[in-house]
Amino acid sequence: MDALDVETVRKDFPILERQVHGRPLVYLDSAATSQKPQAVLDAMDRYYEQSNANVHRGVHALAEEATEAYENARGKVARFIRADPRGVVFTKNATEAFNVLAYSLAANRLGDGDILLSTQMEHHANLVPWQLVQPRAGFEIRYIPVIALGPDAGTLDLDAFDEIVATGRVKLFTVTAMSNVVGTINPVADLAARVRAANSEAVVVVDGAQSVPHLPTDLLALEADFLCFSGHKMLGPTGIGVLAGKPELLDDMPPFLGGGEMIANVTLEGTTFNEVPYKFEAGTPPIAEAVGLGAAVDYLSALGMESVRAHEVALLEHVLPALNSVEGVTVHGPTDPSGRGAAVSFAVEGLHPHDIGTIMDREGVAVRAGHHCAKPLVRLLGSAATTRASFYVYNSVDEVQALIDAIEATKRFFVR
């Protein structure tokens, strides 16, 4: 495992050369969306300039080139997460992936007496779709509490988890691998094994939107049946996500959207469906975006995901004590860098997160302020919003100091 050469990495990201309000850009909002390396931008331009055509439908050279590029991207993604390519479905984001599972899996597989088990730390994308189908399907939704105080703050209450699982009624378990608010890395494989030990029919769904960009990922090692994530958080373009799952489970699910690519045959009397993964890719897919995601996977693979993780842990070893040393700052989530991701939420006593974000922007530092699409968790933290700084492959130790300086400047602004 080689250490990342951050200065070399930064040169691959054109946007980092710009200034904001006359100051060098310090981008600390990668948990919302990451920046894109030149290799991704070039790959998408090259597709549009040289091979733009629809996929799977034409026999001319451009169509064949487009199809090859699209399917090559699927293969790259499959290898990156160690999944079967037949189980890699391209969606427009992780949110759509969860909706596919809610309407095609939960609504048909779960019913009265079944429990869909989730947690209090989930992103809304892994809460709302299940809630939408629950009234029709009739299953019960239960949530594992998050510990709010003490040395285990920001982690799941595993005693409560075991109590729910022991009923044997958990038919679907869905959990984030890494919290986008407090950074907690959950023991997904262990939790999945415990759920299945109590109910062999249980299906495990993992939200990998934060984990896949930052950790080595192995779908089989996670003990997961399905993994959902987005391209734009892992150096790829917006407009593409992935629903990765076991092909045999996808085979058993009815399609979510109808028309175009998802058909095998259509008559006026009815339709037969294409094989997976195409059964879930209705219409013209996000071809250029898939090409861009494939280029992002190539870039991350060249860096090495072990090195990506090591770099972020090293940054956290600077970030966490630096934030804790600032008077009036409270950092949320686990205190051990090895047990959390690089999304760090914090509060500044007496200041609203939106005010903090606004003044820090004047200092050239881009952070996120809000509920981070995780209102239940943020409420548990005792607030309606937090300020979040999130780090990635292009962030340096110098930018940790820029974050601290911007917080101090914000405090001075409001007390003058």
Secondary structure as GFF3:
##gff-version 3
##sequence-region A 1 416
A	DSSP	alpha_helix	6	10	.	.	.	ID=ss1
A	DSSP	three_ten_helix	14	17	.	.	.	ID=ss2
A	DSSP	beta_strand	19	20	.	.	.	ID=ss3
A	DSSP	beta_strand	23	24	.	.	.	ID=ss4
A	DSSP	beta_strand	26	27	.	.	.	ID=ss5
A	DSSP	alpha_helix	38	46	.	.	.	ID=ss6
A	DSSP	pi_helix	47	51	.	.	.	ID=ss7
A	DSSP	alpha_helix	61	81	.	.	.	ID=ss8
A	DSSP	three_ten_helix	85	87	.	.	.	ID=ss9
A	DSSP	beta_strand	88	91	.	.	.	ID=ss10
A	DSSP	alpha_helix	94	101	.	.	.	ID=ss11
A	DSSP	pi_helix	102	106	.	.	.	ID=ss12
A	DSSP	alpha_helix	107	109	.	.	.	ID=ss13
A	DSSP	beta_strand	115	119	.	.	.	ID=ss14
A	DSSP	three_ten_helix	124	126	.	.	.	ID=ss15
A	DSSP	alpha_helix	128	137	.	.	.	ID=ss16
A	DSSP	beta_strand	140	144	.	.	.	ID=ss17
A	DSSP	alpha_helix	158	165	.	.	.	ID=ss18
A	DSSP	beta_strand	170	176	.	.	.	ID=ss19
A	DSSP	alpha_helix	188	198	.	.	.	ID=ss20
A	DSSP	beta_strand	203	207	.	.	.	ID=ss21
A	DSSP	beta_strand	226	230	.	.	.	ID=ss22
A	DSSP	beta_strand	241	245	.	.	.	ID=ss23
A	DSSP	alpha_helix	247	252	.	.	.	ID=ss24
A	DSSP	three_ten_helix	260	262	.	.	.	ID=ss25
A	DSSP	beta_strand	263	266	.	.	.	ID=ss26
A	DSSP	beta_strand	271	273	.	.	.	ID=ss27
A	DSSP	three_ten_helix	278	280	.	.	.	ID=ss28
A	DSSP	alpha_helix	287	303	.	.	.	ID=ss29
A	DSSP	alpha_helix	305	324	.	.	.	ID=ss30
A	DSSP	beta_strand	329	331	.	.	.	ID=ss31
A	DSSP	three_ten_helix	337	339	.	.	.	ID=ss32
A	DSSP	beta_strand	343	348	.	.	.	ID=ss33
A	DSSP	alpha_helix	353	362	.	.	.	ID=ss34
A	DSSP	beta_strand	365	366	.	.	.	ID=ss35
A	DSSP	beta_strand	368	370	.	.	.	ID=ss36
A	DSSP	alpha_helix	375	380	.	.	.	ID=ss37
A	DSSP	beta_strand	386	390	.	.	.	ID=ss38
A	DSSP	alpha_helix	397	415	.	.	.	ID=ss39
###
